[in-house]
Amino acid sequence: MDLKEIYNKAREKFNGACRVCPNCNGRACAGEMPGMGGTGTGSSFIANYDSLSRIKLNLQTIHQASDPHIGYDFFGYPLKMPILVAPLAGMVINMGRAMEEGEYLTGMVEGGKEAGSLTFTCDGPNPLFFDLGVEVLKKNQGWGVPTLKPRQEEAFLTLLKRANDCGVKAVATDIDAAGIIHMKRAGQPAGPWPVEVWKRVISRAKLPVILKGIMTVKDAESAVEAGAAGIVVSNHGGRVLDHTPGTAEVLPEIAAAVKGRIKIFVDGGIRSGVDVLKMLALGAEAVLVGRPMAIVAVGGGKEGVALLLNQYADQLRTAMIYAGCQSLTEITPSVLRMGHNPGGRA
Ligand SMILES: Cc1cc2nc3c(=O)[nH]c(=O)nc-3n(C[C@H](O)[C@H](O)[C@H](O)COP(=O)(O)O)c2cc1C
């Protein structure tokens, strides 16, 4: 199967829940939540895509970078690329019952592993999401990162223990799920928590904790203070609050404030290896990709996920040649064209 066939298959299976657009930019699905869109007007999802598209790159061809290395050590997982699969849940709620949740999750996790990447699994009001994640990760020797909702402290610690038991090397928590009403309705209120609570919880976790959903310097500083091992600069794919900036817009100021004190990851609107290069130049160590991965999992299972990840990795290597970067550490703001970046920070 090639990607074209995979997209056609996915379009059929989603049955309208996702149009599988040529450019996954948040416009056709604006406001479709539940669904695959961004919340409200859809502007936060659209801002992710647009802010990244606006960034231009310097094309450089007189140098020695001909065979770039893109291997990346993610908390002890030796990955072949700095590109990870974001947690995306909800076949029934969001994805038009395109396939069975367990089969989909298996495709996401095993496809990630096959390509030398790694997948984040989910949590939600339905215990199935967390349980299936744990099950699939156990089968795959803990090759993945469970993502917990910031539930009440004891419930959170119980899930942390279960995550630990499945052999993973890190856990994440989508702290931007704090306002998600369906957790409250299901009698499982989630966050927000003040920094003192995070300090206490993180000190009790046996694994590095990644806080997903940081959009300001202030929250990034709090994550450092709380002892988190990493942050994901993310607005949850534009699904939690309308009218936020794109993640590419806030990443440079967050990196300027906390880089070196905490690992910085980012997601939102990343649709190619060139986009990965841009995000690394803006200050991230690695990126997460959301919707495009769910689409290929629906259309092609684990083969689809591995195929798309490998395509992004190839594109990243090519982009690095044109940026004159032999290794990931050589990717700096100088690859970005001055004056064409969000905030003009390059
Ligand atoms: C249908 C759907 C379900 C999602 N479910 C979760 C989830 O359960 N936990 C979570 O942390 N993020 C969730 N997200 C957010 C993604 O992890 C990620 O932050 C976002 O999709 C990245 O943007 P992109 O899709 O433009 O790449 C979800 C996103 C979508 C579209």
The ligand as an SDF file (V2000), in Angstrom:
LIG
                    3D

 31 33  0  0  0  0  0  0  0  0999 V2000
   -9.2320   13.4560   17.8830 C   0  0  0  0  0  0  0  0  0  0  0  0
   -8.1770   13.9170   18.8340 C   0  0  0  0  0  0  0  0  0  0  0  0
   -8.0550   13.3030   20.0660 C   0  0  0  0  0  0  0  0  0  0  0  0
   -7.0770   13.7180   20.9680 C   0  0  0  0  0  0  0  0  0  0  0  0
   -6.9660   13.0830   22.1780 N   0  0  0  0  0  0  0  0  0  0  0  0
   -5.9720   13.4560   23.0310 C   0  0  0  0  0  0  0  0  0  0  0  0
   -5.7990   12.7780   24.2710 C   0  0  0  0  0  0  0  0  0  0  0  0
   -6.5270   11.8530   24.6050 O   0  0  0  0  0  0  0  0  0  0  0  0
   -4.7990   13.1920   25.0840 N   0  0  0  0  0  0  0  0  0  0  0  0
   -3.9560   14.2190   24.7230 C   0  0  0  0  0  0  0  0  0  0  0  0
   -3.0430   14.5450   25.4700 O   0  0  0  0  0  0  0  0  0  0  0  0
   -4.1120   14.8740   23.5660 N   0  0  0  0  0  0  0  0  0  0  0  0
   -5.0740   14.5180   22.7020 C   0  0  0  0  0  0  0  0  0  0  0  0
   -5.2090   15.1710   21.5070 N   0  0  0  0  0  0  0  0  0  0  0  0
   -4.2310   16.2330   21.1510 C   0  0  0  0  0  0  0  0  0  0  0  0
   -3.0020   15.6380   20.4580 C   0  0  0  0  0  0  0  0  0  0  0  0
   -2.2480   14.8410   21.3320 O   0  0  0  0  0  0  0  0  0  0  0  0
   -2.0590   16.7020   19.9110 C   0  0  0  0  0  0  0  0  0  0  0  0
   -1.7280   17.6190   20.9290 O   0  0  0  0  0  0  0  0  0  0  0  0
   -2.5830   17.4520   18.6970 C   0  0  0  0  0  0  0  0  0  0  0  0
   -3.4210   16.6280   17.9200 O   0  0  0  0  0  0  0  0  0  0  0  0
   -1.4200   17.9640   17.8650 C   0  0  0  0  0  0  0  0  0  0  0  0
   -1.8470   18.7140   16.7880 O   0  0  0  0  0  0  0  0  0  0  0  0
   -1.9750   18.1120   15.2820 P   0  0  0  0  0  0  0  0  0  0  0  0
   -3.1130   17.1650   15.3010 O   0  0  0  0  0  0  0  0  0  0  0  0
   -2.2590   19.3380   14.4900 O   0  0  0  0  0  0  0  0  0  0  0  0
   -0.6630   17.4690   14.9130 O   0  0  0  0  0  0  0  0  0  0  0  0
   -6.1940   14.7800   20.6050 C   0  0  0  0  0  0  0  0  0  0  0  0
   -6.3220   15.3860   19.3540 C   0  0  0  0  0  0  0  0  0  0  0  0
   -7.2810   14.9710   18.4660 C   0  0  0  0  0  0  0  0  0  0  0  0
   -7.3830   15.6320   17.1150 C   0  0  0  0  0  0  0  0  0  0  0  0
  1  2  1  0
  2  3  1  0
  2 30  2  0
  3  4  2  0
  4  5  1  0
  4 28  1  0
  5  6  2  0
  6  7  1  0
  6 13  1  0
  7  8  2  0
  7  9  1  0
  9 10  1  0
 10 11  2  0
 10 12  1  0
 12 13  2  0
 13 14  1  0
 14 15  1  0
 14 28  1  0
 15 16  1  0
 16 17  1  0
 16 18  1  0
 18 19  1  0
 18 20  1  0
 20 21  1  0
 20 22  1  0
 22 23  1  0
 23 24  1  0
 24 25  2  0
 24 26  1  0
 24 27  1  0
 28 29  2  0
 29 30  1  0
 30 31  1  0
M  END
$$$$
